[in-house]
Amino acid sequence: MRLSRLLGFAAVGLAFALWSPRPMAAPMGPATWGNPNQSWGTCRPVAAADRALVAQYRSHRPIFATDFANAGVLRSQWTLQTDDRSDLKSCRLPANVVAAPGGLQLRTTATSACHARWATGSMISTTKQLYGLFEASIQTADITGLNNAFWLVSDAGYEIDIVEAHYPNDVHTTLHDWHPGGGAVGCDSKCACNLAAGFHDYGVLWTPTDLIFEIDGEPVAAITGVAGINQAADIRFATALGDVAGKIPDNPAGHQMAVRTLRVFAKQ
């Protein structure tokens, strides 16, 4: 089922009314491309046309929107994950995904149910969408060592990492090809701010030719030549403790990623 059929107009209208665009707290530094260009995706400079196109999409009514306030709705629209990966310093448990009046919480807790001492949260949408603008208002956790992730996984075998944020100001955006022999192309950007101090809108505008990554409506990176990513994708949110995100505190429990809204806009 496509996302456009998931919610009635009343629910979309409510979430749309609760959201308002916010200016960036501080400018992002230039994107540093850490992966080589690929035949299925090539980095390119951000252009003024990207900024105008993102603004145009954000001014429209979304086809899907949620504020994650209702636990029953959350469980009907998302599959809460259970895993215990040896390459991570935390497992993921459904109990760590919490719908609350203020939005979604991906909690970090102590646990004795996994190989690690800690548990975090992960979830996958039950529906998929092809192309459009995908944007979530996220407050990242205020500790190093925790990966704060929002991404898409396409039926075509590609993963679009909209954001992997690491405290205090590091943002990774990456396109992965999970076919045999595939690779990745992506970048790292740093904000002159503390991203955990408040909510920021992280998004990707996915068109038949380009991926435009944005924060608070401002494009920060772009990948072109993505015509092969032409099948619908599900939406994923997760946190995980791992050395890739920095030094893990002795007690990371109680430090969480929060998601206030998710909005999806159809291809124009």
C-alpha positions as CSV (number, residue, x, y, z in Angstrom):
1,M,0.0,0.0,0.0
2,R,1.2,3.5,-0.8
3,L,1.5,6.1,1.9
4,S,-1.0,8.3,0.1
5,R,-3.7,5.8,1.1
6,L,-2.6,5.4,4.7
7,L,-4.2,8.4,6.4
8,G,-7.4,10.2,6.0
9,F,-7.3,13.9,5.2
10,A,-8.3,14.9,8.8
11,A,-5.2,13.2,10.3
12,V,-3.0,14.7,7.6
13,G,-4.4,18.1,8.2
14,L,-3.9,17.8,12.0
15,A,-0.2,16.9,11.6
16,F,0.2,19.6,8.9
17,A,-1.2,22.2,11.3
18,L,1.1,21.2,14.1
19,W,4.2,21.7,11.9
20,S,5.7,25.0,11.0
21,P,9.0,25.6,9.1
22,R,11.9,26.7,11.3
23,P,15.1,28.5,10.3
24,M,18.4,26.7,10.8
25,A,20.0,27.5,14.1
26,A,23.4,27.7,12.4
27,P,24.8,27.1,8.9
28,M,26.2,23.8,7.9
29,G,29.8,23.6,6.8
30,P,30.6,22.4,3.3
31,A,29.9,18.7,2.6
32,T,33.0,16.5,2.6
33,W,32.5,13.5,0.3
34,G,34.0,10.4,1.9
35,N,32.9,7.8,-0.7
36,P,33.8,7.7,-4.4
37,N,31.3,8.4,-7.1
38,Q,29.5,5.4,-8.6
39,S,27.9,4.6,-11.9
40,W,24.5,4.7,-10.0
41,G,25.1,7.9,-8.1
42,T,27.5,10.9,-8.4
43,C,27.8,13.8,-6.0
44,R,27.3,17.3,-7.3
45,P,27.3,20.8,-5.9
46,V,24.1,22.1,-4.4
47,A,22.4,24.7,-6.7
48,A,20.0,27.5,-6.2
49,A,17.4,25.5,-8.1
50,D,17.6,22.8,-5.4
51,R,16.7,25.3,-2.7
52,A,13.8,26.6,-4.7
53,L,12.5,23.0,-5.4
54,V,12.7,22.0,-1.8
55,A,10.8,25.1,-0.7
56,Q,8.2,24.4,-3.3
57,Y,7.6,20.9,-2.0
58,R,7.5,22.0,1.6
59,S,4.8,24.5,0.8
60,H,2.4,21.8,-0.3
61,R,0.1,19.6,1.8
62,P,1.7,16.2,2.5
63,I,0.2,13.0,1.4
64,F,1.2,11.4,4.8
65,A,1.9,13.1,8.1
66,T,2.0,11.9,11.7
67,D,3.0,13.3,15.1
68,F,3.5,9.8,16.6
69,A,1.2,10.7,19.6
70,N,-1.0,7.6,19.5
71,A,0.5,4.2,20.4
72,G,-2.3,2.2,18.5
73,V,-1.8,4.2,15.3
74,L,2.0,3.8,15.6
75,R,1.7,0.0,15.8
76,S,-0.7,-0.1,12.8
77,Q,1.6,1.9,10.6
78,W,5.0,0.6,11.7
79,T,6.7,-2.7,12.4
80,L,8.8,-2.4,15.7
81,Q,12.0,-4.3,15.3
82,T,13.9,-6.9,17.5
83,D,17.5,-7.6,16.7
84,D,20.7,-8.3,18.6
85,R,23.6,-7.6,16.2
86,S,27.2,-8.5,17.3
87,D,28.6,-5.4,15.5
88,L,26.6,-3.0,17.7
89,K,26.9,-2.2,21.4
90,S,23.1,-2.4,21.9
91,C,20.2,-4.5,20.8
92,R,16.9,-3.2,19.5
93,L,13.6,-4.0,21.3
94,P,10.0,-3.0,20.6
95,A,9.5,-1.7,24.1
96,N,12.1,1.0,23.4
97,V,9.9,2.5,20.7
98,V,7.4,4.8,22.5
99,A,4.6,6.9,21.2
100,A,4.0,9.9,23.4
101,P,2.0,13.2,23.3
102,G,5.3,15.0,22.4
103,G,6.2,12.6,19.6
104,L,8.2,9.4,19.1
105,Q,10.9,8.4,21.5
106,L,13.6,5.9,20.7
107,R,14.7,5.2,24.2
108,T,18.1,3.9,25.5
109,T,17.7,1.6,28.4
110,A,19.7,-1.0,30.4
111,T,18.8,-4.6,29.6
112,S,19.8,-8.2,30.4
113,A,18.0,-9.6,27.4
114,C,20.8,-9.1,24.8
115,H,24.5,-9.7,24.3
116,A,25.1,-6.0,25.2
117,R,24.1,-4.2,28.3
118,W,21.9,-1.7,26.5
119,A,18.8,-1.6,24.3
120,T,17.6,1.0,21.8
121,G,14.7,1.2,19.3
122,S,14.1,0.6,15.6
123,M,11.0,0.6,13.4
124,I,10.0,0.2,9.7
125,S,6.9,1.6,8.0
126,T,4.4,-0.9,6.8
127,T,3.8,1.1,3.6
128,K,6.1,2.4,0.8
129,Q,6.4,5.4,-1.4
130,L,8.2,6.1,-4.7
131,Y,9.8,9.6,-5.1
132,G,8.8,12.8,-3.2
133,L,10.1,14.7,-0.2
134,F,10.6,12.7,3.0
135,E,11.1,15.0,6.1
136,A,11.2,14.4,9.8
137,S,11.6,16.8,12.7
138,I,14.2,15.1,15.0
139,Q,16.0,16.0,18.2
140,T,19.1,13.8,18.4
141,A,20.4,12.3,21.6
142,D,22.8,14.4,23.7
143,I,25.6,11.8,24.0
144,T,28.3,10.5,21.8
145,G,28.3,6.9,20.9
146,L,24.7,6.8,19.7
147,N,23.8,6.8,16.0
148,N,20.5,8.7,15.3
149,A,19.2,7.4,12.0
150,F,16.4,8.2,9.5
151,W,16.5,6.4,6.2
152,L,14.7,4.7,3.3
153,V,15.2,1.2,1.9
154,S,14.1,0.7,-1.8
155,D,12.8,-2.5,-3.3
156,A,15.4,-1.8,-6.0
157,G,18.2,-2.7,-3.5
158,Y,19.3,0.7,-2.5
159,E,19.4,2.5,0.9
160,I,19.1,6.3,1.2
161,D,20.5,7.5,4.5
162,I,18.7,10.8,5.0
163,V,20.6,11.4,8.2
164,E,22.9,9.5,10.5
165,A,23.6,12.2,13.2
166,H,26.3,12.0,15.9
167,Y,26.4,14.3,18.9
168,P,27.1,17.1,18.9
169,N,27.1,18.3,15.3
170,D,28.0,15.6,12.8
171,V,25.6,14.7,9.9
172,H,26.2,11.8,7.5
173,T,24.1,11.4,4.3
174,T,24.8,8.3,2.2
175,L,23.4,6.3,-0.8
176,H,24.2,2.6,-0.5
177,D,23.9,-0.1,-3.2
178,W,23.3,-3.5,-1.5
179,H,23.6,-5.5,-4.7
180,P,26.7,-7.8,-4.9
181,G,29.7,-5.7,-5.7
182,G,27.8,-2.5,-4.8
183,G,29.2,0.4,-2.7
184,A,28.3,3.8,-1.3
185,V,28.5,7.4,-2.2
186,G,27.9,10.1,0.5
187,C,29.1,12.9,2.6
188,D,29.7,14.3,6.0
189,S,28.6,17.8,7.1
190,K,29.1,19.6,10.4
191,C,26.8,22.2,11.9
192,A,28.2,25.2,13.8
193,C,25.7,24.3,16.5
194,N,24.6,21.6,19.0
195,L,22.0,19.5,17.0
196,A,20.8,17.9,20.2
197,A,19.7,21.3,21.7
198,G,16.5,21.3,19.7
199,F,14.5,19.8,16.8
200,H,15.6,20.1,13.2
201,D,13.9,19.0,10.0
202,Y,16.0,16.4,8.2
203,G,14.8,15.5,4.7
204,V,15.6,14.1,1.2
205,L,13.9,15.2,-2.0
206,W,14.0,12.0,-4.2
207,T,13.3,12.6,-7.9
208,P,13.8,10.2,-10.9
209,T,17.2,11.8,-11.4
210,D,18.5,13.3,-8.1
211,L,18.6,13.0,-4.3
212,I,18.7,16.4,-2.6
213,F,19.4,16.2,1.1
214,E,18.2,19.1,3.3
215,I,18.2,20.3,6.9
216,D,15.6,22.8,8.0
217,G,14.8,23.3,4.3
218,E,18.3,24.2,3.3
219,P,20.0,21.8,0.8
220,V,23.3,20.5,2.2
221,A,24.2,17.8,-0.4
222,A,23.0,16.3,-3.7
223,I,23.6,13.1,-5.6
224,T,22.7,12.8,-9.3
225,G,22.4,9.9,-11.8
226,V,20.1,7.9,-9.5
227,A,17.7,6.7,-12.3
228,G,18.2,3.1,-11.2
229,I,16.5,3.8,-7.9
230,N,13.1,3.5,-9.3
231,Q,11.1,1.3,-6.9
232,A,9.2,2.3,-3.8
233,A,10.9,2.5,-0.4
234,D,9.9,2.0,3.2
235,I,10.8,4.5,5.9
236,R,13.0,3.6,8.9
237,F,14.0,5.2,12.2
238,A,16.5,3.7,14.6
239,T,19.1,4.3,17.2
240,A,22.1,2.2,18.0
241,L,25.1,2.4,20.3
242,G,28.4,1.9,18.4
243,D,31.9,3.1,18.2
244,V,31.3,4.7,14.8
245,A,29.3,7.4,16.6
246,G,32.0,8.2,19.1
247,K,32.9,7.2,22.7
248,I,30.0,5.5,24.4
249,P,29.3,6.8,27.9
250,D,29.6,4.5,30.9
251,N,25.8,4.8,31.3
252,P,23.9,5.9,28.2
253,A,20.5,5.0,29.6
254,G,18.0,7.8,29.5
255,H,19.5,9.5,26.4
256,Q,17.2,9.2,23.4
257,M,16.3,10.4,20.0
258,A,12.9,12.1,19.6
259,V,10.9,12.5,16.4
260,R,8.1,15.1,16.6
261,T,6.7,14.8,13.1
262,L,7.1,12.9,9.8
263,R,5.8,14.3,6.6
264,V,5.9,12.8,3.1
265,F,5.1,14.8,-0.1
266,A,4.2,13.2,-3.4
267,K,6.4,13.7,-6.5
268,Q,5.3,16.9,-8.3
